[in-house]
Amino acid sequence: GNMSSRKGLNGACSVHEYTGSFIGQSAHFKMTSVCGHVMTLDFIGKYNSWDKVDPAELFSKAPTEKKEANPKLTMVKFLQVEGRGCDCIVLWLDCDKEGENICFEVLDAVLPVMNKPRSTERTIYRAKFSSITDTDICNAMNHLGEPNRNEALSVDARQELDLRIGCAFTRFQTKYFQGKYGNLDSSLISFGPCQTPTLGFCVERHDKIQSFKPETYWVLQAKVSPDKESSLTLDWDRVRVFDREIAQMFLNITKAEKEAKVESVSKKEKVKQRPLALNTVEMLRVASAALGMGPQHAMQIAERLYTQGYISYPRTETTHYPENFDLKGCLRQQANNPYWAETVKALLSEGINRPRKGHDAGDHPPITPMRAATEAELGGDGWRLYEYITRHFIATVSADCKYLQTTISFSIGPERFTCIGKVVTSPGFTEIMPWHSIPLEESLPHCEKGDLFPIGEIKLLEKQTSPPDYLTEAELITLMEKHGIGTDASIPVHINNICQRNYVTVESGRRLKPTNLGIVLVHGYYKIDAELVLPTIRSAVEKQLNLIALGKANYHQVLEHTLDIFKRKFHYFVDSIAGMDELMEVSFSPLAATGKPLSRCGKCHRFMKYIQAKPSRLHCSHCDDTYSLPQNGTIKLYKELRCPLDDFELVLWSSGSRGKSYPLCPYCYNHPPFRDMKKGMGCNECTHPTCQHSLSMLGIGQCVECENGVLVLDSTSGPKWKMACNKCNVIVHFFENAHKVRVSPETCDLCDAALVDVDFNKAKSPLPGDETQHSGCVFCDPVFQDLVELKHAAMRHPMHRGGQGKRQGRGRGKGRRPGGRLNPKKPKDKMAALAAYFV
């Protein structure tokens, strides 16, 4: 039939409309999508401020609310506009607990505007699917169910626990240690109920490496010569001894012999089993160990392959195919790929093997290729992951690998030695997964019991026990799964967090080496309360959350009980923080001994030290005060000028020559001087009416892109003059090579923007008629229009957040957009995996 498509009002989601049949009736369909979670959980009002609230209050007193996950997308309004007047809704969200939770977020938004049902008429439907293929989608549409409230509640519980516990510990730790040490090199000293045990595994392995003491041992090695051209190396049945004298005794005994006698020859046919069907954890392990991809990166690629219809749903704990799964249909899809076409055609003609019986978690089928693809289509990492998933699937329906193992047992005097050889009789699945093939070995000579072989040499090898290596990501994933830390979906997130927070570094071979900070944190937890870092409590919490999902535990009781446990632990942790502090003192330098003198304190007029390590800040050792600074840029002294309000020397923050820069007062930045200012605002947002650096004096006009920003003259940018938005990353270049640019007290009659006085050098003036001076509106003056160019800053500063309310000072006018509007990037649609039908 016909379908019309259009962009939704948020610009991010498309809406597709068509007429069709729904439950035996003609219906008009609207199909659209969401971009992940519609809502997110957060604290209300003052409880979001680190300075106004005791972290202990976050466990119970602090109220929470659901807020829009991405306010810029106006997802709730978009859903309500599209859902208004609809009779039914069919929810096509990801079929896991998170998807179930999003179902109810969508319902909360659209049910109030939908048509009211008549009597007991059903209006809410849930589609269950595991892949985006015609068959699966049609099957899901023909077997519609209902959204699962219990699974959604288990996600709500996890969100609230992680928010309250994580924020309380993180705020306390961060403020306590950043106020004492200058070289922590981490902007956030975070705690997470899953993240911290994950780090604990890495540090536990580090401790084993550090405490390892190598031991010397000796191995007896013998070589025999079946003929003049070959020799066999025999393995000692005792394996090794740790006493040198005893090893020497065995050497002397065996050296007295000239021949090795064959005591037994055994031949046994052995089988190397084909792999179980692929689940998420195994996919992540292989991606890290064999493909060199981090778990987070691998998961993102898998999600993309799924939404494009190449593979089935990539979040599953199941390793067993349901009885009605169309294995042959999936296999036929791969019959033309040159990499495995021969293997697939042979399987289809000879008959496939039923996959091994794995674990059925009751969620989704194993990860399976759903349609053929080429390297040119997917490219790079996408192809590499798809290739592995496909090879793994083909291997699950292939035969086992069979080989003949020959074991020859020798005696040299009283000592026994063994030699083992393997010969592949049927390669089976190793043809498609050659890295699992039986290694080629020298064939053993034909011999029988009682045969004698001359001894080539017997020697004693001295070796040492070696320490374990640092955990690989693959090993860490295995440990997390074993101990119930996180879910198949969240494991990559927790590993990524400990890397980003500078607790571990990823070394060659994707091994995770803890940093000094990571080690000290874990040792501190062990010293105060080992349960904070051990996997036991979180594993128990995950079991309780699963019981909520199954409807066997009460949501409120689990929440209350868990929060009460962690609240008690938090109070004990705060009272015992000196134990962790003792470890910090050994590893990190106090603030007073860190950094370089930069600017003068407005209170004592002594130099404050600039601490460059994250988070960069200024510290006055005389007043014992620390002042936060904007991050991700450079800080330098600003012409030794002082703030008229507090006498602190101003500093200049810059994101580079292609970015933006603005001066700021360290004290005002941390203690806003006016009611309409928030913490973290520089001089370009300061509403001081007369200060020469303020918004009032340098503001020119409203930003051409964001609603709340003002374009402010960057008075340090000459001769390549520019003005920059004080909220977003818009930059306007103008008047290059001007001698002087000044913001006039007068405003434009058309747009209410401040006029600008420009003074050019005579030799480089672009003004008509050899003029060097001109005053006009940047937006409206025809003389200026060709001299203005809009760009975006090369680096976006984290403080550039949208403000609210009216601005004071200049720049209230709308103004014309110089050079035309540059549309900001819009989030991409999330495809049918996150779709909702409106009928």
N, C-alpha and C positions, 0 to 999 in steps of 0.2 A: 504494500500500500504506500500512500504518500506520507511523508514526514516533514515537518518544518522545524528548523532549529534556530535558536537565537541565544544571545548572551543574557544572563540574568542581571538584575540591578546592581549586584556587587562586582560585576565584571570578571569574576573568577570562575563561575559555574555556568555551564550551558544548560538550556532547557530545550528538550525535544518533545514535540507534540504530534500525536497521530490518533486515528480512530481505529478501534479494534473490538475484540470480544473479551469480556471479563466475566467469569463464572456464568457463562451462558447468556449474557446480556451484552448489547452493544454499549460501548463506553468510549469516552474521550480520555486519552491518556496524556499525562504530563510526566516526563522523566527528567530528573535532575540529580545533582550530586552534592555532597558536602566535602570539605577538605579536612579530614580527620575529625577530632573531637569538636563538637559545636561549643561546648562549655568546658570550663576548667574550674577547679576548686581553689579558693583563695580566702585569706583572712579579710575581715571587714575593717575599713577605716584605719584608725591609729595602730591596729595590730600588725599592719604592714610596715610600720616604722621600727627600725632596729633600736632607735634611741629612746622611744617613748614607752616601751613595754618591756617588762621583765620576761625573758624567754620562758620561765616556768609557767607563766599564764597561758602559753600557747597550748598546753595539754588539755585544759578544760574550759577556762574562762573565755578564751578568745572565740567569738562566733565566726563561722565560715559562711560563705555564700558561693553559689555558682555564678561565674562571670563568663562572658563570651571569650572563648579561647583566643580569638583573633578579632578584636573590635573593628579593625579596618575592613574586614570582609563583610561586616553587618549580616552575618549568616542568619540570625534569628529573623530579622526583618525580611530578608530574601525568602526564607522558607514560608513565612506568613503570607507574603504577597502571592507566592505561587500556590500555596495550599488553600487560600481563601475560596470558599464555595465548593470545595471538593467533597465527594461523598465517602470515598475510601482511600486508604493509604496502604501501599505495599512496600515493606522495608527490605532493601537489598544491601544491607551493610555486611562487612566482613563477618564470617560465621565463627567468631570466637567471643570470649567474654567482653573484650573491648568493643567489638562490633555491637554486641547486645546492649552495652551501656550507651553507645551512640544512638541506638534505636530509640531509647527513652528520651534522650536529649532532643531528637527530632520530634518525637511525639509531644513533648512539653511545649515545643514552639508552635506546632501546627494544629493540634486538637482544638484549641480555643477558637480558631477561625474557620474550621471545617464545618460543613453542614451537620446539624445534630441528627443522630440516628433515630429511626423510628422504632419504638419499643425495644425488642431484643436483637435488632438488626446488627450484624457484625460489620465493623468498618476498618479494623486493624488487622493486617496480615503480615506474616514474616516469611521471606523466601530463604530456604537453606540450600546453599550450593558450595561446591568446592573448586570449581574451575569456570572460566568464562568461555565455554563452548556452547554451540547451539543446543546440543543434546542436554547438557547440564542445566542450562538456563530454562529450556522448555520444561524439563522435568521438575525443576524447582517451582515454576509457575503453576504446574498442574498439581503440586502437593504443598500448598501454602499452609504454614502453621501460625504460631503466635510468638511474639517476642518473650524471652525468658527473664522475668523480673528478678529472680534470685541471682542469676549470673551477673546482671547489671548491678545489683546491690553489692556483690563481692568486689566489683571494681570500685564502687563508691567507697567501700570500707578500706581498700588498699590505698586509694588516693588520700583519704583523710588521715590514715595512720602515717603514711610517708610524709605528708605535709606537716603534721603537728610534731612528729618525732624528729624528722630531718631538720626542720626550721629551728626548733628549740636548741638542739645540740650544736647545729652549725652556727647560729648567731652567737651563742655563748663562747664557743671555741675561737671563732674568728676574732671577735672583739677582744677577748682576753689575750690571745697570743700576738695579734698584730699590734696591740698597744704596748707590747714588751720587746718584740724582736724585729729587726729591720731587714734580715736577709732570708726570710721564709720562702720568697719567690713563689707565692701563691696568693691570688686575690681572694680566694675563698677557702677556708679550712673547713671542709664540709664533712658531715656525718650522714650516712644513709643506712637504714635498717638492712638493705641488701648490699649497698655499695661497700660498707665497711667490712663485712665478712669476706667479700670478694677480695679486697685488699689484704685481708688477714691471711688468705691462702698464699698469696705471693710473698708476704713477709715470712710466713712459716717456712717456706722453702728456702728463702734467703738465710734464715737463722740456721737451718740444717747445713747449708753450704759453709757458713762462717764457723760453725762449731765442729765441722768435720775434721777428724785427725786421720791422715792416711796411715794404713798398715802395710808392711811389706809381707808378701807371700811368695811361694815358690811353686812352679808348675813343672812337672816332668813331661818332656816331649820326646816322642820316639818316631823315627822314620824307618819304614821297611821298604825293600826293593823287590817287587814282584818279578821284574825283569831288569835288564841292564839299562833300559831307557827311561824307566818311570820309577816313581817313589810315592808312597802313601804316608801322609802324616796322621799319626794316631793320637786320639784323645785319652788322657789318663782317667781312669774310672774314679780315682780319689779326688779329681778336679784340682785341688790345691792344698798345700799345708802352710802353716804360719810359723813353723820352727825350722830354722836353717839347718840345724844338725840332723833333724829327722829327714829333711829333704835330701841331704847329702847321703844319708844312709840308704835311702831308696835308690838314689842314683848309682851308688857303688854296687848294690845288689843286682840291678838290671844291666849295668855295664859288663858284668861278668859273663852275661849271656851273648851268644853269637847269633841266635836265631829266635824269631817270634813264632809261636805255635798258634794255629787257628783252633780256638776252642768251640766256636759255634758260628753258623751262618744262618741268618733268618731273613726271609723275604715276606713283606706284608704290603698288601694293597691299601693305600690310605686315601682319604678324601679331604680336600680343602673346600669347605662349604661356600656356596654362592652367598652374597651379602643379603641381609634382611632389607626389606623395602626402606626407602630413605625418609627419615623424619628431620625436623628442624635442627636438633642438636647435632646430629651426625653431619648434616650439610655444613653447619658452621665450623665443625671440627676440621673437616676435609678442606674447606675454603681457606682456613688459616694455615693448616699444616702442609697442604699440597699445592694450593694455588697462591699462597702468600697474601691473602686478603684478610683484613681485619673483620671481626664478626659484624660490626655495625655496617661497614661498607658492603659486605656480602649480603646482609639482610635487605639493604636498600636495593641492590641489584635484583635480588629474588622477587621483591615486591613489584619492581618494574616489569620483570618478565611475566609475573602473574597478571598484572593489570593489562598487559598487552596480549594476553591469551596464550603465551608460550608454555607455561607450566601451571600445575594445579596450585592450590593455596599453600603458601610456603610456611605457614605456622601450624605445625601438627606434631603431636607426640606419638602418633600411631605408626607402627612398622608392619602392619598387616592389611593386605587388600581385602575389602569386603567380597563376599562370594559372587556378587553380581557385577563386579568391576570388569569393564571391557578391556582386558589385557591385550587381546589380539588387535582390537581397533587402535589402541595407542601404538602398538608395535608397527602396524601397517603404515602409520603416518611417517615412520622413519625409513621406509623401504628404499627411498631414492637418494638418501644422503651418502655421498661417496665415502665418507669416513667409516660407516658401519653398514652399508647397504648389503654386502655379501653375508655378513653375520645374521642380519635381520631376515633376509630372504631364506636363508638356510633354516632358521628357527620356524618361520611360517610354513615351510614345506614339510619339515620333519616333525613339527609339533612342539609347542612350548612346554616348559616345565612349570608346574604350579609353584609360585613363590613360597618360600619358607614361611611357616606360621610364626608371626611376630606378636607384638603387643598391640592390642586394640584399646586405645584410650577413649574411644567413643566420640572423638572430635571430628577429624577430617581424614580422608584417605592419605596415604603417603605422598610425598612430593614426586610428581610424575610429569614428563613432557606431554603437553596436550596438542601441540601441532609442530610440524616440521619448521626448521629455521636454518639459515645459512650464516656463515661467519660474516659475510658482507652485511646482512640484515642487522645483526646484533652488535658485532664489533667488540674488540677489546675484552674487558672483564665480563661483559654480558654474555659473550659467546663462550668464554672459558667455563663459566658457571653452568650455563645451559648444556654444554658438552658433557660436563661431569654428571649432571642430573640424568641426561639421556643414557650415557654409558652405564650408569648405576642401574637405571630401570631395565635396560636390556640384559644386564648381568643377573638381575633377580629372576628372570624367566629363562635363563640359560642353564646348562647342566653344571653340576659341581666339577671341580678340577680333580682328576684322579691321577695318582702317581704310585709307583712301586718303590718302596723303601727297603734297601738292603742294609742289614747291620751285621758286620763281621766283628766278632770278639776275639782278641788275641791275648795270649799270656806271654810275658817275658819274665822268666823266673816266677816268683810268687805274685808279681804285679799284673793287673788286668788293664788292657787298653781296648778302645773301641774305634771303629771307623764306620761312618754312615754315608750311604750314597742314595740319591733319589733320581728316578727316571720317570718323566711325565708320560702317562699312557693315554690320557684324554684331557686336553687343556681346558675344555668347558668354558666357564665364564671368564677365565684369564685371557682369552683372545680379545675380548672387548675391554677388559681392565688389565692391560699387560703389566702394570706396576704390582699386581698381586701374583704374578706368575712365579712358579717354583724356580729358584736360581739354578742355572746350569752348573753342574759339578762334574768333576772327572769321573768317568765310569770306573767302578771297582772291578778288580780282576776276578775271574771265575775261580773259586776255590771251595774246598770241602774241609770238614772237621779233620784235624790232624795234620793238615798241610803245614810246611815250614817255610818261612820267608827270611832271607838274610836281613840282619839289622843294618841300616845305613848309618844312623847316628842316634845317640841318646844324649840329651842335654838338659840342664836345669835352667829354667827361665825365671829371672827375678822380676817381680811386678809389684805394683802398689794399688791398693784400693783407691778408687777415685770418688770425689764427691758427686752428688746429684747436680744436674744443671738447673738453671732458673726455669720456672714454669713456662711452658709455651701456652699460647692462647687456647690451643686444642686441649691441653691437659687441664687448664683452668675451667674450661667449659664442662669437661667431664666431672670435675670436683663439684662445681655448682649444681649440676644436674643430680649428682649422687646425694648431696646434702640438702636439696630442695631450696636452693637460694635463687630466687627469681623464677620466671617462667620461660618457656621457649622463646617468647617474644621479647622479654625484658633482659635476658642474659647479655645480649650484645650492648644494650644501653649501659648496664652497670660496668662492664669492662671498659667501654669508651669513657665513662665518667672518671674512673681512676687514672686513666691516661691523660685526660684533659686537665684534671686538677693537679697535675704534676706529682702524683703519688707513685707512679711507675713510669718507666720509659720502655719503649718497644725496641729491643735489640735485634741483631741479625737472627734469622730463623724464627722471627716473631716470638721471641722470649721476653718475658716481662720482668724487668729488673727494678725493684723498689728504689725510690729516691730516699735521701736522708729524711725528708719530711714524712714520707709514707712509713718508713721504719719507726721513727720516733712516735708517730701517732699510734701505731698498732701496739708497740711496746708500752705506751702510756695506758692504753685501754686494758691491756693484760694486767698492768700494775694496779689499776683502780678497780675495774670490773671486767673480768675476762669474757663474760657473756655478751658484752657489747660488740665483741669482734668474733666470737665463736659462732658457727652457723646454727647452733641448736635452737635458739629462741626464734630466729626468723623462719627456720624450717617448721617449727610448731605453729607459727602465725599463718604460714602459707597453707598448712593443713586445715586450720580453722576457716580461712577464706574459701577454700575448696568446699568445706561443709556448708558455708552460706550459699555457694553456687548450686549445691545439690539440694538445698532446702532443708538441711539437717541441723543447721545452727542459726541462732537468732542474730541478725545483723547488729542490733544495738548492744546486745550482751557481749559479743566478740569485741566490738569497738571499745566499749567501756572497760572491759577487763584488760585488754592489751595496753590501752593508754594508761591505766592505773599502774601496771607493771613498769612501763617506761618512765612514768612520772617519778616513781620512787627511785629508779636508777639514775634519773637526771639529777635529782637533789643530792644523791650520794656522790655522783660524779663532780658536781659543783663544789661540794664540801671537801673532796679529795683531790682537787685539781693540782695541788702542790706536787703530787706524785708525778704527774706528767710534766709539770714545769721543770722539775729537776732534770729530766731527760732533755728538754728543750734547751736548757742553759748550757749543756755540754755541746750541743750541735749548732746552735745559732747565736748570733751576736746581738747584744741589746741595742735598742734604737739609738741611744746616745753615742755608741761606737760605730754606727753605720752611716754611710752617705757622705756627701760633700756639702760644705756651706754654700748656700745659694742666695737667700733673701732674708731681710731683717724682720724679726717679730715685732708686731705693733705694740706689744705689752712691755717687753724688757729691752727692745731695740738691739738685741744680740742676733747674730746670724742663726737662722734655722738651717738644718741639714736636709738636703734633697735625697730621699731614698728611692733609688731607681728600680729596685726589685719589686715585682708585683706584690701587692698593689702599690704603685708609686705614691709617695706622700711626703709631706714636710714635717719635721719634728724639731721642736724647740726643747733642748735638753734642760735649759734653765727653768722654764715654766712647766716642763714635763707635759707639753701638749702636742698632739699629733693632728695634722690637718690633711684630709683626703684631697686628692687631685684628680682631674680627668685622666683616664687611662688611654693606652694605645696611641700615644703620640709623644712628642718631645716637649720638655718644659725648660724654659730659660728665663732669666731675669728680664723684666720689661722696663728698660731705660731708667731703672732706679726710681720710678715714679711710685707714689704712695696713694693708698685709698683715703679719700677725705673723711670717711666715717670712722676708721679704726687705726689709721696710720701704719697698716701692714704694707710692705712693698709688694707691688703687683708682679705677677709672673705671666708669661705668655705661653699658651698651649698651642701646638701646631701639629697637624697630621701630615705635613710635608708640603713641598712646593706646589703639587697639584691638588692639594686638599684645602682645608680651611684652618684658620687660626683666630684666636681671640684672647685678650687679656683677662685675668681674673684676680680677685683678692682672695688669698687663702682663707681668711677668716669669714668673709661674706659667703664664700662658696660652701662652707660648712655650717654657717649660722646666718640664714637669710635675713637681711636687714629690714625688708618690707613685707607686709602681709601677702601681697600678690606674688611673692617670689618663693620658689621651692629650693630645697637643698640641692646643690649640684648645678647652680646657675652661674655663668660667668658674667663679665661686664656687659656682654652683648645682650643680656636679658635683664640687666639691673635697671630699675625704674627710678633711680636717683635723678631728680630734675635738673641738676646743674653740673654733675661730674662729666668731664670731657670724654670719658671712656664709656659712658652709659648708653643704653638703648635710647634714652630720651634725646641724647645729643647726636648719635650716629645712626639711628634708625632711618631708613629711607622710604620703604613701602612694603605693602603686604607681599608675602612670598607668592610666587607664580604657580606653585604646585600644592603646598600643604595649606590647610585652613587656618592654622594658628600661628604660623611663623612670620617673622618680620625680616626683611633683607637689611642687613646692617653693614655699614662701610667698614672694611678691614683697613684701618689706618696704617698698618705695617706693611701693606702689600705693594706699595709703589716700588719701581715704576710700572709694574704689571698690576694695575689697580683692580680690585674686585670687591664685590659685596657678597655676603653669604647669609643664608637663612639661619636664624638662631634656633631653629627646631629640627629641620630636615637637612639633607645633604646637598641642597641646591646652591650653586655658586654662579654669580653673574660677573663675567670679566668685562671691564670697560676702560676706556681712556688710557690705553697703553702709551707709555712714554710721557704722560702728563707730569708736569713739574709739581703740581699741588692739586689735591681734590679735597673739597670741604663741603660738609652738609650745611645747607642754609637754614636759617630759622623760618623761612617762608615756605609755603606749601603750594602744590599745583591746584589750579582752579578746577581741573577736570577730574582728577583722581585722588586728590587729598594727600598724595605722596610728597615727601620733602624735596625741595629743589636742591640741585647740586651745583656748586661753583667749581669750575675746572680751569686750571691755568697750565697751558702747554708751553714747552720750549719752542722758541721761534723757529728753529730749524726743523722740528718734527711735528709741527702743528697740523692736524688733519682738518681743522676748521676752515670754512670757506673765507675767501678774501684775506688770506694771511693773518687772520685774527688769532690771538693766543689765549683769549679768555672768553668764556661763555657760561651763562647760568641758565639752567632749565631743568625740566623733569626728565628723568632717565627713561620713563615709560612713554611720555607723550611728545616730547620735543623732537621735531623732525631732524634737527641738526645732530642729535645724539643717537638716533635709532640705528644707524649703521655702525656705531662704535660699541654696541652692546652685544654680548654673546653669552647665552645661558649654557651652563655645564653642570655636571654632578661631581661632588667631591670624590677624590680618589679613595678616601678611606672614611667610613662612616663612624662617627663617635657615639659610644653607647649612651651618652647623656642627651642625644638629640631625640627626645621623645616629644610627642605632641602635648601641648599644654591646653588649658581650658580657660574659658572666661575672657573678658575683654582685656586688651593690652592698653597700657598707658603709654604716653609719649607718642612718637610719630608712627606713621605707616599704617593708618587705619583704612586708607583708600584701597580700592580694588586694583586700579592700574591696568594698563595693557601689558600683555605678556611679551617680553622682548624675545625676538627670534622664534616665536611660536612656542606652544606648550610641549614640553617633553613628557610623555606619559610615563609615570613610574611603572616598574615591572609588576605585573600581576601574578599571583600564585597560579600555577598550572592546575587544570582540572584533575581531580582524582577520578579515575574512570569508573566503570560499572561496579567495581568492587565496593565503592562507597556511594552507591546510588540509592535513591528513594523514588518510588513511583507515586505519583498523585493521580488518582482516578476520579 
